[in-house]
């Protein structure tokens, strides 16, 4: 397929490269010269604008920073420039309301479109092992699925338009909460004289076991290799976790959901992010 890819940052660059590896012709655009250069090295054809990249495309994939940019790109560059038969896939993490609004605009113009935010981080984007949570009609999902499969290990249809974003922010709210809890437990165990590895050996096979402990341990030298073993560099930035928690709290407010732990997690990450936004989110253990 001829696929336009708009947004070649830390996540999008690896995703576009995997589409090339899968045999697709990728027409890429980004405002960053460094991102464009990397995409060219991976076999993408580079275009001077998003609108030009969309011309003649069978599909358009976007990976952009926020809802305002997503809406602007689709209204100004994608809708009307991509052929009417193209399928549109927004893989950004944005608010549910904007996702639904953009999909509605696309559908009114005759396009099939899905919201398909990802889980997995930079390493998974590069390796093609992302998980995609997809919102949109069955017909649009079926068209988008093979494209997403070229970039991920799991593609799950979450239901109607916007439900992909709903799944993503609920998941990441939970992740933020249990990472803080895991950090608290390790810090307290150490203050009580318990060796971190010993605590890991016990809790990882007991009722306190969770992903933040066994797959993404915030303590250096314990469990599988994680950003903690690289001075909390790489991985999932604290600033991005804070972004997702803010989206979750906005969604909670609009839907009337009670999320006291989510709210507290946002407050803790907001304070930590002021000077540590570039560190992996597991570095919040430093505050304990």
ZIZI-V50410 format. One record per pair of residues at least 6 apart in sequence whose ideal C-beta (glycine too) atoms are under 6 Angstrom apart, sorted by sequence separation. I is the first residue (numbers start at 0). GAP is how many residues later the second one is. D is the distance in Angstrom with one decimal. If there is no record, write none. Layout:
((I & GAP & D) (I & GAP & D))
//
This chain:
((19 & 6 & 5.2) (29 & 6 & 5.4) (39 & 6 & 5.4) (46 & 6 & 4.0) (53 & 6 & 5.5) (63 & 6 & 5.1) (123 & 6 & 4.8) (148 & 6 & 5.6) (157 & 6 & 5.2) (189 & 6 & 6.0) (216 & 6 & 3.8) (18 & 7 & 5.1) (105 & 7 & 4.1) (133 & 7 & 5.6) (147 & 7 & 4.5) (226 & 7 & 5.2) (251 & 7 & 4.5) (7 & 8 & 6.0) (219 & 8 & 4.7) (226 & 8 & 3.6) (157 & 9 & 4.6) (203 & 9 & 5.9) (216 & 9 & 5.5) (218 & 9 & 6.0) (219 & 9 & 5.2) (15 & 10 & 5.4) (35 & 10 & 5.4) (102 & 10 & 4.8) (119 & 10 & 4.2) (144 & 10 & 5.5) (185 & 10 & 5.9) (188 & 10 & 4.2) (203 & 10 & 5.0) (215 & 10 & 5.2) (217 & 10 & 5.4) (4 & 11 & 4.3) (27 & 11 & 4.6) (119 & 11 & 5.7) (15 & 12 & 5.6) (117 & 12 & 4.5) (118 & 12 & 4.4) (271 & 12 & 5.1) (117 & 14 & 5.7) (247 & 14 & 5.5) (271 & 15 & 5.8) (2 & 16 & 5.7) (27 & 16 & 3.9) (98 & 16 & 4.3) (115 & 16 & 4.8) (116 & 16 & 5.8) (131 & 16 & 4.7) (140 & 16 & 4.9) (248 & 17 & 5.6) (25 & 18 & 4.5) (26 & 18 & 5.2) (27 & 18 & 5.6) (28 & 18 & 5.1) (59 & 18 & 5.4) (87 & 18 & 5.5) (115 & 18 & 4.6) (7 & 20 & 5.9) (26 & 20 & 5.6) (69 & 20 & 5.9) (113 & 20 & 5.2) (114 & 20 & 4.6) (131 & 20 & 5.1) (244 & 20 & 5.8) (2 & 21 & 5.0) (4 & 21 & 5.3) (28 & 21 & 4.8) (129 & 21 & 5.8) (244 & 21 & 4.1) (7 & 22 & 3.9) (12 & 22 & 5.9) (19 & 22 & 5.8) (59 & 22 & 5.2) (69 & 22 & 5.3) (113 & 22 & 3.5) (129 & 22 & 3.9) (199 & 22 & 4.8) (0 & 23 & 5.1) (1 & 23 & 4.7) (2 & 23 & 5.3) (3 & 23 & 4.8) (4 & 23 & 4.8) (5 & 23 & 5.2) (15 & 23 & 5.7) (19 & 23 & 4.1) (49 & 23 & 5.8) (87 & 23 & 5.3) (127 & 23 & 5.7) (130 & 23 & 4.4) (131 & 23 & 4.7) (132 & 23 & 5.8) (133 & 23 & 5.2) (134 & 23 & 5.3) (195 & 23 & 4.8) (199 & 23 & 5.8) (28 & 24 & 4.4) (53 & 24 & 5.5) (69 & 24 & 5.4) (92 & 24 & 4.6) (128 & 24 & 4.4) (133 & 24 & 6.0) (244 & 24 & 5.9) (12 & 25 & 5.4) (16 & 25 & 3.8) (56 & 25 & 5.4) (86 & 25 & 4.6) (87 & 25 & 4.0) (88 & 25 & 5.6) (89 & 25 & 5.3) (90 & 25 & 5.0) (132 & 25 & 5.1) (135 & 25 & 5.2) (196 & 25 & 5.4) (26 & 26 & 4.3) (50 & 26 & 4.4) (59 & 26 & 5.9) (83 & 26 & 4.7) (113 & 26 & 5.0) (134 & 26 & 5.1) (195 & 26 & 5.1) (7 & 27 & 4.0) (49 & 27 & 3.8) (53 & 27 & 4.4) (58 & 27 & 5.8) (66 & 27 & 3.7) (70 & 27 & 5.8) (78 & 27 & 6.0) (88 & 27 & 5.3) (90 & 27 & 5.7) (112 & 27 & 5.9) (113 & 27 & 5.9) (134 & 27 & 5.1) (241 & 27 & 4.6) (15 & 28 & 5.5) (53 & 28 & 4.1) (57 & 28 & 6.0) (58 & 28 & 4.9) (59 & 28 & 4.9) (60 & 28 & 4.8) (61 & 28 & 4.9) (62 & 28 & 4.9) (63 & 28 & 4.5) (66 & 28 & 5.0) (73 & 28 & 5.1) (111 & 28 & 3.9) (134 & 28 & 3.7) (240 & 28 & 5.6) (241 & 28 & 5.9) (56 & 29 & 5.5) (62 & 29 & 5.8) (134 & 29 & 3.7) (50 & 30 & 4.4) (78 & 30 & 4.9) (113 & 30 & 4.7) (133 & 30 & 4.9) (181 & 30 & 4.2) (7 & 31 & 4.9) (66 & 31 & 3.5) (70 & 31 & 5.5) (111 & 31 & 5.5) (132 & 31 & 4.4) (181 & 31 & 5.0) (241 & 31 & 4.8) (177 & 32 & 4.9) (178 & 33 & 4.4) (185 & 33 & 5.2) (132 & 34 & 4.0) (177 & 34 & 5.1) (238 & 34 & 5.6) (132 & 35 & 5.4) (182 & 35 & 5.1) (237 & 35 & 4.9) (237 & 38 & 5.5) (238 & 38 & 3.6) (237 & 39 & 5.2) (240 & 40 & 4.0) (236 & 41 & 5.9) (237 & 41 & 5.4) (237 & 43 & 4.8) (5 & 44 & 4.8) (234 & 45 & 3.7) (235 & 45 & 5.4) (116 & 47 & 5.4) (231 & 47 & 4.4) (115 & 48 & 5.4) (116 & 48 & 5.7) (231 & 48 & 4.5) (3 & 49 & 4.3) (114 & 49 & 4.3) (3 & 50 & 4.6) (114 & 50 & 5.4) (11 & 51 & 3.5) (116 & 51 & 3.9) (231 & 51 & 3.8) (10 & 52 & 5.6) (3 & 53 & 4.1) (226 & 53 & 3.7) (227 & 54 & 5.8) (1 & 55 & 5.2) (6 & 55 & 5.5) (88 & 55 & 5.1) (1 & 56 & 5.0) (2 & 56 & 4.8) (3 & 56 & 4.5) (4 & 56 & 5.0) (5 & 56 & 4.8) (6 & 56 & 3.8) (86 & 56 & 4.3) (0 & 57 & 4.3) (6 & 57 & 4.6) (86 & 57 & 5.7) (0 & 58 & 5.9) (102 & 58 & 4.2) (99 & 61 & 5.1) (99 & 62 & 4.0) (98 & 63 & 4.6) (217 & 64 & 3.8) (175 & 65 & 5.6) (95 & 66 & 4.5) (98 & 66 & 4.7) (217 & 67 & 4.4) (95 & 69 & 4.8) (175 & 69 & 5.4) (95 & 70 & 5.4) (171 & 72 & 4.0) (92 & 75 & 5.6) (168 & 75 & 5.9) (172 & 75 & 4.1) (168 & 78 & 4.8) (168 & 79 & 4.3) (168 & 82 & 5.8) (176 & 84 & 5.0) (179 & 85 & 5.8) (58 & 88 & 5.6) (176 & 88 & 5.0) (172 & 89 & 4.6) (175 & 89 & 4.3) (182 & 101 & 5.8) (186 & 101 & 3.9) (182 & 102 & 3.9) (178 & 103 & 6.0) (182 & 105 & 5.6) (14 & 110 & 5.4) (17 & 110 & 4.3) (13 & 111 & 3.7) (9 & 112 & 5.1) (13 & 112 & 3.8) (10 & 114 & 4.6) (120 & 115 & 5.0) (21 & 128 & 3.7) (18 & 131 & 5.6) (17 & 132 & 5.9) (17 & 133 & 4.9) (14 & 136 & 4.8) (94 & 152 & 5.5) (94 & 155 & 5.9) (95 & 155 & 5.7))
//
